[in-house]
Amino acid sequence: MEDIDRQRTLAYFERLGKKRVRLYAAIDCERFLGGWQVRELADQWLAAQEAEDASTPLWRRLGRRRTSP
C-alpha cells in the first residue's frame, strides 16, 4: 500500500469512528474497507485508538461518553 493510500485510509477511519471501523473489520473487511492490507491497517488503527483511550483519564472518558451519541 502506498503512503498516500495509507493516509487516505486512516483519514477515512477517523471519519467513520472506532465503532464502525471495528464493526466493518469484524463483519466483512474486504467488502466494506478493502483488501488484507486495509484489514491490517484497521487492526493497527483500532489498537492505537484503544491505547489512546487507556491513557486518557477516567473523568475525560466519562465526559466524552455523555456528549457522544
C-alpha positions as MATLAB code, in Angstrom:
seq = 'MEDIDRQRTLAYFERLGKKRVRLYAAIDCERFLGGWQVRELADQWLAAQEAEDASTPLWRRLGRRRTSP';
ca = [
       0.000    0.000    0.000;
       1.407    3.375   -0.977;
       1.800    6.134    1.581;
      -0.941    8.333    0.062;
      -3.393    5.421    0.131;
      -2.463    4.737    3.736;
      -3.061    8.373    4.698;
      -6.420    8.445    2.933;
      -7.472    5.212    4.599;
      -6.500    6.495    8.044;
      -8.466    9.707    7.396;
     -11.440    7.552    6.372;
     -11.144    5.593    9.629;
     -11.175    8.869   11.571;
     -14.380    9.916    9.814;
     -16.023    6.540   10.414;
     -15.089    6.318   14.060;
     -13.891    3.464   16.182;
     -17.206    1.622   16.456;
     -17.839    1.451   12.715;
     -14.278    0.502   11.832;
     -14.440   -2.317   14.371;
     -17.806   -3.436   13.010;
     -16.753   -3.337    9.354;
     -13.496   -5.138   10.103;
     -15.342   -7.835   12.033;
     -18.113   -8.410    9.507;
     -16.532   -8.316    6.073;
     -13.419   -6.219    5.730;
     -12.954   -6.826    2.000;
     -16.471   -5.713    1.188;
     -16.559   -2.583    3.359;
     -12.944   -1.478    3.666;
     -10.763   -3.168    1.070;
      -8.197   -5.957    0.944;
      -5.966   -7.574    3.517;
      -3.668   -4.558    3.718;
      -6.570   -2.387    4.793;
      -7.576   -5.057    7.301;
      -4.123   -4.921    8.884;
      -4.211   -1.125    8.893;
      -7.656   -1.210   10.534;
      -6.348   -3.555   13.238;
      -3.371   -1.260   13.876;
      -5.597    1.822   13.951;
      -8.012    0.200   16.392;
      -5.139   -0.864   18.650;
      -3.814    2.706   18.646;
      -7.270    4.048   19.499;
      -7.582    1.581   22.393;
      -4.146    2.576   23.698;
      -5.109    6.243   23.472;
      -8.338    5.617   25.360;
      -6.486    3.670   28.035;
      -4.062    6.536   28.567;
      -6.756    9.203   28.988;
      -8.033    9.897   32.499;
     -11.311    8.352   33.578;
     -13.083   11.688   34.011;
     -12.361   12.620   30.369;
     -13.651    9.303   29.073;
     -16.863    9.700   31.089;
     -17.372   13.244   29.825;
     -16.809   12.147   26.251;
     -19.386    9.375   26.569;
     -22.052   11.833   27.727;
     -21.569   14.084   24.726;
     -21.236   11.266   22.194;
     -24.457    9.958   20.621;
];
